Amino acid sequence: MAGRLARSILFLAIGLVLLAPVTRAGAAEAGSTQTYTWGSGDQSREFIVYTPSGYKPSRPMPLVVLAHGCMTTADQMMRASLFNEEAERKGFIVMYPDVDQAQADLPQPLKRCWRFYEESSWHRDQGDAAAIAGMTRETMRLRAVDRQRVYMSGASAGGFMTSILTAAYPDLYAAVAIAAAGQYEDTACVAAMPGLMPPSTSAQLAFEEMGDRARIVPRMVIGGDADQGIVPACADKALEQGLRTDNLVLGSSQESPISLAPAMSREVPKAGGYPTTVSTYLDPAGCVIGERWMIHGMNHFWPGGSTDPELANFTDPKGPNGAEAVWQFLQRYTRDETAMPCAETPICRRHFIFVRVAKNVNRAVATVDGERAPTRLRRGWLRIKVPVTRRARTAIGLKLRAKGGRKVERRATFKGCGPAR
């Protein structure tokens, strides 16, 4: 079993008032990355924090923790996944945890693997689970983080750790996304034996691990149907286990009130790439509680990441943009509002925001949470049409151009649906 296990781990102010007159500005300043150390001695680990350019200590941002797979570093995961670019557009912080030196020194294919296959990492305050939670909390100390909007995602070995952290630390992570990995404690899946642990068993074990911290944790699972590292049946079980555990939080049955069958499916094409089937699971109020993204033709990779040839072992650009898909799912949720009747955050109604700008501004482009929004510029006022969406925060970006070609860019993030006017 151990030899088969080893062979199978492969990838495992704006205010919103703008200054007048308009000042010179180029493209938006890129965010920053900083490397920190958590722990001491042989148990110390490095982690990377990406902070978007719109960050202000006075306005806490969401945090996404993204764990890499085997034979991968935190830096490679950061560059391959393109999560920094998504964080810059949408306004959130990303933390990339890494393994300790002992794991880094192991021979392939266990080199740089998280210890998801060891029982010592399956429980709260133990092993790699405690380390990732510790690095998460340290990031929350170093940055102004919205504690209601801390999320976790991971690929392969990092995806298995995401399943573990969901059970061990439901009080820390509001929602999770699992890429090319399996359910809680299901190490048999690494050896391509998906039938050894049924989702019902894993669901009960995860619920017991939650203890008195048990809560509904929305879950997304994404991966390819040609995955030769973690067979697709294991990823299917990861989604089902999450739904069953959610049902145990609500009552004694694993099969209700949240249905284990998808409420709807849709096809997502990609020109020159792989088509994807997205299955959506709803809670009794009709709110999204889970998603399964099946990418047709993709092997054991992070989907839709960097095209850099140096990162070709970690990502497949022919897949959908994984960072974008994962954030689109996670951003729906806040930690204390996933309980019934509706797991998602409240709907923000359509409204307008009016921004005072310099009279010599003759062109304006606005975005709301990274998506372009309709605008109208008239007599020194810019009207921005804010769309109807579910969101716990509203990030507004502006690009203005004045007569003579001078440019300025501004960003601001607000709790909830944004300013009323």
Protein Blocks (a to p, Z undefined) as FASTA:
>chain_A
ZZmmmmmmmkgonlpaccddddddddddddddddddedehjlbccddddddfkbcfklcc
ddddddddehiafklmmmmnommmmmmmnopadddddddfklmmpccfkgopacklbmkl
mpghiajllmmmmmmmmmmmmpccdfklcccddehjlmmmmmmmmmmmmmlmmbdcdehi
adehilklmnopaklpcfklmmmmmmmmnmmmbccddddddddfkbckbgfklmmmmmmm
mmmmmmmmnmmbfkbcbdfbdfbdcddddehiacddddddddfkopafbdcdddehiacd
dehiafbfklmmmbcfkbccfklmmmmmmmmpcfklmpcfbfbdcddddddddddddfkb
cbdcddeehiacddddeehiacddddddddfbdcdddddddehhiacddddddehjbpfZ
Z
